[in-house]
């Protein structure tokens, strides 16, 4: 049952009178927005309240835009919400019984309005604030209102932006007057009363996914050299460097983090993924704690300290979505040490990489991407028997229809991008989810959304049975150096006029999936898929080579284009299948990347081709290459140098675990 809030949406006096602004548009219809003001705002709330009698249970209902960290009586409780749109904005329900006591209590909330147009949150829209209700044994004893005190935190100075406008680099100042604001004895004299937002337009909805878990990781190696202290935490994780140090006011510690080391053993804090992890911490007198707000993905850390400063402790506070491995390896793989290494790599990536959403990379974008995110979410569900991440992806993807009825690429954010294949993969995920869960009700709920999506593609792009004139980017394979010379102009930021084999293979696969859903629901087929396939053959099929051309205006034949034909089972004769497999054997799966490798593996599962599946997994140029390059989490590509800005903590390639797991995979992909 949804909670009906008593509390009001509160903010400070500056944001209270700001009207929300639109950040949504079609990708090719530019909407310039000035984000130079009101950005990187760390806004704090506090209030004391009394509980007069003993109690059994206390619940807080809370959310903030863009994000919050909650403290009760000085103790950190939780943070959230998971990214969402303002018209279905997530709130969290948290049991805080263990944090409260009879008598006086203090609630403290650290909120962030980031103010950037990026893939992380729906920000840059001038919406900020916090709302909460706190109940004790079912009775509301505290609700957000003007009685809360509010102040900006002056201890967070931006020192640059990293990634794709993804996050601010922080200079944290322990001398700031607001440090320790969460403590019950903190002196909040001079703070203003909160203001109620005059233009709040949030519609709140209970977050259906779980909240983050936290884990303290101690370094496996610590080395001191002159004024530097080096830490190796043994693996890539996501989270925060937590340090306690003692010095005098004004002492500056340089904090560097990295995913790998340079050849000379120094930290490569200029990450391959376009992030420079170098920040500053200014000490106060006495012992201080580094309290960085935003998270990073790293394995190594280094503190450069001035004379006289001592460091008491350093740990990695890792954050991740709840993860419990419920599915093991297939029996034929259990005694293969290399397969076991690949399995462990992928499981570790899934455990520590999945955050409040299924992200692509952990550092450069932090985006909730459709498309390859479908493969990541499916893998997560198979490994954990937990469907929440798949359902969040499906629900949030369909929710983007308010921007365009053909959906967008990255969800719950203010960055507008459209990739043609991604919504079509979503249709497949809807079917896969049902085949695993047999949740008939959820399938029935989503079928009208599936048909509405395909109707939109048909209306906007289909002529004579093929998709043409796409104002969406078609990625086909990524990075582009793995496209095998795919001979169609699919550059981002322009209309792709000709029909080409990749996008139309995805389209027919989605129509086939819709027909299979219709059959499960015992309703009429969505449409005649064979008519689409006839036109697909007429335009792309090369009878001389018994293979498929890349596009309608070229004779070029590529393994990339034929990968989708094979993976989605669009060939009509055995010789075509054998010809595609011969191309695969000639070039190797390591000549492809993650968008072609998945359908290839899917087709091999359908064919029961265990040898080629094992060969693909054990190819020295794929997952074993990552391991040879010291991977502890899967890369964005087979190797560190296969892309100009490679993320070394990228979730997609963890889908190898799906093809190793002890499940009836053929029944999912049939």
Buried (B, 14 or more C-beta within 10 A) or exposed (E): EEBEBBBBBBBBEBBBEBEBEEBBBBBBEEEEBEBEEBBBBBBBBBBEBEBEEEBEEBBBBBBBBBBBBBBBBBEBBBBBBBBBBBEBBBBBBBEBEEBBEEEEBBBBBBBBBBBBBBBBBBBBBBBBBBBBBBBBBEEBBBBBBEEBBBBBBEBBBEBEBBBBBBBBBBBBBBBBBBBBBBBBEBEBEEBEEBBBBEEBEBEBBBBEBBBBEEBEBEBEEEEEEEEBBBBBBBBBBBBBBBBBBBBEEEBBBBBBBBBBBEEEEBBBBBBBBBBBBBBBBBBBEEEBBBBBBBBBBBBBBBBBBBEEBEBEEBBBBBBBBBBEEEBBBBEEBEEBEBBBBBBBBBBBBBBBBBBBBBBBBBBBBBBBBBBBBBBBBBBBBBBBEBBBBBBBBBBBBBBBBEBBBBBBBBBBBBBBBBBBBBBBBBBBBBBBBBBBBEBEEBBBBBBEBBBEBBBBBBEBBBEEBBBBEBBBBBBBBBBEEBBBEBBBBBEBEEEBEBBBBBBBBBBBBBBBBBBBBBEBEEEEBBBEBEEBBEBBBEBBBEEEEBBBBBBBBBEBBBBBBBBBBBBBBBBEEEEBBEBBBEBBEEBBBBBBBBBBBBBBBBBBBBBEBEEBBBBBBBBEBBBBBBBEBEBBBBBBBBBBEBBEBBBBBBBBBBBBBBBBBBBEBEEBBE
